[in-house]
Amino acid sequence: MFSIDKKISEWVSKGIINNTQAEAITTYENSKESKSWAIYGVLGLGAIVIAIGIISVIAANWELFPGYVKIINNFLLLIATAGATYYAFIKNKEVVFEALLLFFILLCLASIGLISQVYHTGGHLYQALLIWSVITFSVMMSTRHFLVAFIWVIGFFAGLSFLATEATFMDSVFLKSTRPIVLCFPYISAILALIFMKFPKYSAQKNAFWVYGLVSLVLGLFSFEVAYSGNLRSYGALTPIVPGAVLGGVAIVAAYFSQFFKRNRLVLISVIAVLYFIAFVSAFYFKVDKVIAAVLTILTLLALSLFLASYGYRKTFQFILSLVGIRFLVLYFQAFGGLAATGIGLIGSGLLIIFMVYLWVKYKERLTHLAEGALNE
């Protein structure tokens, strides 16, 4: 409420609203049930800690329990959790409902591991994660908040990552490397997010996929840059880039036909997708100069920051722009390392850092406003 109180005071002082309207807004905001993201985060943490605690207690006495006792108690706990979750739902206890949902999906994953251990089924980690993704999909779809959906999305993509590296039938495509599947993650996230955008009811799921796509794209760019050092082997075959190329094309086409984006934003989406793909190809097929690698990263991040700013994501825009500034500094030290090692070079480097920080503090808001308006005209 502190933030809205400040805004109301500012609006009154500037004559945008009068005191009567300000009191009405304050009364309305105070009457609303507080649903802070911090509450959900703490409750989510509590659910995770409880799950870990239960696992720890059981693990300490694991050998004392026969297999059938483990399985029976596991399913009793699942049933009890499901019942409690349903009760919280019908009683409209939203916070409790979300915490129990998170606990339930984590318990489902633990159950898969338990069944595998008791019956010695073996198998790979990707099989457990993908089976878990399937059986908890409906649970994820029932959430109304970001946290449960995002945990599910992380598990789903982890399953895809292990599938690419552990499944023998994927060897000829991904060559037992995580890099090509990392190339695919932002595209897959974007496609699934676009599907969920068709259904306003599932905004939490849509946001989870968008956020994962954003994070995987940024981390992917920097992981590709690691390859420019030459410490990682290049790929001789073209097969690793085929899934990324196809999915990238599908993501662009899906965005164009979704009717959710203006023309200038569609162009920007295409630029981001293509630059990300070029960054991967440059890293693993051409081993381009480190300056070119940095430029590709910077251009992709700039395009991404503009896209985010056009939707009013000011904090995220400023964070991405900060990454661009840091990458510029790193590029400077890479390009002029010899000079920077001297006394004069160190002085110049320090002044450059101070100057860039000064420019950022002075023009951060102006840049944000320019970026927000650039694609909204």
Sequence and secondary structure as in RCSB ss.txt:
>XXXX:A:sequence
MFSIDKKISEWVSKGIINNTQAEAITTYENSKESKSWAIYGVLGLGAIVIAIGIISVIAANWELFPGYVKIINNF
LLLIATAGATYYAFIKNKEVVFEALLLFFILLCLASIGLISQVYHTGGHLYQALLIWSVITFSVMMSTRHFLVAF
IWVIGFFAGLSFLATEATFMDSVFLKSTRPIVLCFPYISAILALIFMKFPKYSAQKNAFWVYGLVSLVLGLFSFE
VAYSGNLRSYGALTPIVPGAVLGGVAIVAAYFSQFFKRNRLVLISVIAVLYFIAFVSAFYFKVDKVIAAVLTILT
LLALSLFLASYGYRKTFQFILSLVGIRFLVLYFQAFGGLAATGIGLIGSGLLIIFMVYLWVKYKERLTHLAEGAL
NE
>XXXX:A:secstr
 HHHHHHHHHHHHTTSS HHHHHHHHHHHHHS    HHHHHHHHHHHHHHHHHHHHHHHHTGGGS HHHHHHHHH
HHHHHHHHHHHHHHHTT HHHHHHHHHHHHHHHHHHHHHHHHHHT    HHHHHHHHHHHTHHHHHH  SHHHHH
HHHHHHHHHHHHHHHH GGGHHHHTT SHHHHHHHHHHHHHHHHHHHT GGGHHHHHHHHHHHHHHHHHHHHHHH
HGGGS S    SSGGGHHHHHHHHHHHHHHHHHS S HHHHHHHHHHHHHHHHHHHIIIII   HHHHHHHHHHH
HHHHHHHHHHTT HHHHHHHHHHHHHHHHHHHHHHTHHHHTSHHHHHHHHHHHHHHHHHHHHHHHHHHHHHHHHT
  
